[in-house]
Amino acid sequence: MTDKPYRILAIDGGGVRGLIPAIWLARLEKELGQPINRYFDLVVGTSTGSLLACAVANGTPMAETAQIYIDRAAQVFPQGDGRFWDNAKRFVTQRFAGPQYKADGLQTTLKDVFNEKTFGDCKIPTMVTTYNLLNRRALMLKSWRGDHASLPMWEVCAASSSAPTFFPAHVMRVGVADLPLVDGGVVAASPAASALTEAIRLNREEGEHRNLDDYVMVSLGTGVSTRHISIEEGLSWGPWDWAIPLFDIVFDGNRQAVNYMCRNLLAAENYIRVQVRLDAASSDMDNADPTNINALAAIAQNYMAQDEGKQTIARIVEKLQSCSPESGGQVHALRPSDPFTGHAH
């Protein structure tokens, strides 16, 4: 039996909304004074959360990671001549045939972020969720597995981020097979439950006999939509009306179910879920308009400036520091970088 808590970080999917947890992680790292991967034993991410999870595991400064969303969001999700008219033109000319975006911007960004790193280069155990279209099964990519460790890190994140209708499936060779992989949100928009399950399995395999009170979970959301669907809309909408809202509904439902499970499984003091309402920003995962990026940054910053946010950040810092942090490997010191202010330039 061990008396050292097992610390888990789980990060939701949400496209450009990943800027929100990126800013929170930058603040946590500033408060802790060390690379944040020194404070976790396992990190798990879905979709945009896979980028953040791999950045955490690599010891990349979180302020730099947050800046990626500001600098590169429009490259990943080109806005064209205007979101409304661009989508209207696609509907008339193509009937929405094919994905909305080419994979070039996403892939180029991920390659620039992770360069030649492989998944096995993660300095702490890292898991990323995706879905295999070929055999219609969830696929959990794990940095410590021999057949996953050699995968290019950028490809792991691309596989987890290729949301159906937004991007084409990402074809990646795993073992001897080429697999068409899509967004991990299809499996787990919030990966917290998957993370807890994996943590329990890993400890059992390593002979660590823990009960649930030995697990500490920090789960970071990417915001929830506040757009109401009226009775009239619910009764009258057809397939095209539901096409985009359905993503938010299914993903939000998944997040709420996972939150319910973790909240009831883990001790109250050991489960910290951080989430905000998107009152002042779009919930669209692909809205890379600079005004919306600024709004997302402001929401993240405003949360930390309010009492609830201050208390939550302080609670996370206290909990992690009390767990006697140890390095998960040779973690490089933080590279000098300007403090992230949350304002897009």
Secondary structure as UniProt FT lines:
FT   STRAND          6..11
FT   HELIX           15..18
FT   HELIX           19..32
FT   HELIX           36..39
FT   STRAND          42..46
FT   HELIX           48..58
FT   HELIX           62..76
FT   TURN            80..81
FT   HELIX           83..94
FT   TURN            95..96
FT   HELIX           104..114
FT   TURN            115..116
FT   HELIX           119..121
FT   STRAND          126..132
FT   TURN            133..136
FT   STRAND          137..142
FT   TURN            143..144
FT   HELIX           146..149
FT   HELIX           153..161
FT   TURN            164..166
FT   STRAND          170..174
FT   TURN            175..176
FT   STRAND          177..183
FT   HELIX           185..188
FT   HELIX           192..205
FT   TURN            206..207
FT   HELIX           212..214
FT   STRAND          215..220
FT   HELIX           231..236
FT   HELIX           239..242
FT   TURN            243..244
FT   HELIX           245..265
FT   HELIX           268..270
FT   STRAND          271..274
FT   TURN            279..280
FT   TURN            285..286
FT   HELIX           290..305
FT   HELIX           307..322
//
